[in-house]
C-alpha cells in the first residue's frame, strides 16, 4: 500500500484557503465599490434616461472572477 503524501494534501488545503480568501476579499471590495457609487441618501444615483439598464450587465473582461 502506498504511503499518504501529507505535504501534498496540506498544500492543496492551503491553496484552497488562499483562493477562498481572495474571492472573499474581491467580494468585499466589490461591495465597498457599489456603496461608494450610491448617493448620500443610501440609494443609487439614477441613470441617464437613454441608459436604461446599461450598467446592469458585466462585460467579459471586468475581472468578475467567474473562471
One Martini backbone bead per residue (centre of mass of N, CA, C, O) as a GRO file, in nm:
protein
   67
    1UNK     BB    1   0.098   0.035   0.021
    2UNK     BB    2   0.066   0.360  -0.002
    3UNK     BB    3   0.184   0.648   0.115
    4UNK     BB    4   0.099   0.936   0.237
    5UNK     BB    5   0.085   1.281   0.112
    6UNK     BB    6   0.086   1.536   0.324
    7UNK     BB    7   0.206   1.777   0.171
    8UNK     BB    8   0.000   1.780  -0.058
    9UNK     BB    9  -0.255   1.815   0.112
   10UNK     BB   10  -0.170   2.078   0.246
   11UNK     BB   11  -0.139   2.242  -0.013
   12UNK     BB   12  -0.432   2.216  -0.108
   13UNK     BB   13  -0.558   2.355   0.137
   14UNK     BB   14  -0.404   2.621   0.112
   15UNK     BB   15  -0.505   2.697  -0.171
   16UNK     BB   16  -0.805   2.701  -0.096
   17UNK     BB   17  -0.785   2.925   0.117
   18UNK     BB   18  -0.668   3.146  -0.066
   19UNK     BB   19  -0.898   3.151  -0.270
   20UNK     BB   20  -1.123   3.221  -0.069
   21UNK     BB   21  -0.999   3.487   0.035
   22UNK     BB   22  -0.988   3.630  -0.239
   23UNK     BB   23  -1.290   3.620  -0.300
   24UNK     BB   24  -1.374   3.775  -0.046
   25UNK     BB   25  -1.213   4.032  -0.106
   26UNK     BB   26  -1.352   4.096  -0.376
   27UNK     BB   27  -1.637   4.112  -0.263
   28UNK     BB   28  -1.582   4.345  -0.067
   29UNK     BB   29  -1.479   4.546  -0.280
   30UNK     BB   30  -1.746   4.546  -0.441
   31UNK     BB   31  -1.929   4.651  -0.210
   32UNK     BB   32  -1.779   4.917  -0.167
   33UNK     BB   33  -1.815   5.024  -0.454
   34UNK     BB   34  -2.129   5.037  -0.450
   35UNK     BB   35  -2.146   5.230  -0.207
   36UNK     BB   36  -1.989   5.466  -0.344
   37UNK     BB   37  -2.212   5.500  -0.576
   38UNK     BB   38  -2.392   5.583  -0.382
   39UNK     BB   39  -2.573   5.793  -0.233
   40UNK     BB   40  -2.630   5.968   0.060
   41UNK     BB   41  -2.928   5.818   0.087
   42UNK     BB   42  -2.865   5.502  -0.018
   43UNK     BB   43  -2.909   5.555  -0.317
   44UNK     BB   44  -2.892   5.523  -0.631
   45UNK     BB   45  -2.809   5.670  -0.902
   46UNK     BB   46  -2.958   5.782  -1.165
   47UNK     BB   47  -2.988   5.718  -1.476
   48UNK     BB   48  -2.991   5.791  -1.777
   49UNK     BB   49  -3.250   5.767  -1.997
   50UNK     BB   50  -3.068   5.613  -2.232
   51UNK     BB   51  -2.953   5.387  -1.990
   52UNK     BB   52  -3.135   5.135  -1.963
   53UNK     BB   53  -2.942   4.905  -1.797
   54UNK     BB   54  -2.631   4.924  -1.883
   55UNK     BB   55  -2.490   4.850  -1.587
   56UNK     BB   56  -2.593   4.549  -1.528
   57UNK     BB   57  -2.383   4.445  -1.717
   58UNK     BB   58  -2.110   4.246  -1.766
   59UNK     BB   59  -1.812   4.227  -1.883
   60UNK     BB   60  -1.578   3.989  -1.957
   61UNK     BB   61  -1.321   4.200  -1.860
   62UNK     BB   62  -1.397   4.282  -1.532
   63UNK     BB   63  -1.304   4.069  -1.306
   64UNK     BB   64  -1.523   3.857  -1.174
   65UNK     BB   65  -1.412   3.544  -1.127
   66UNK     BB   66  -1.570   3.299  -1.290
   67UNK     BB   67  -1.315   3.098  -1.367
   0.00000   0.00000   0.00000
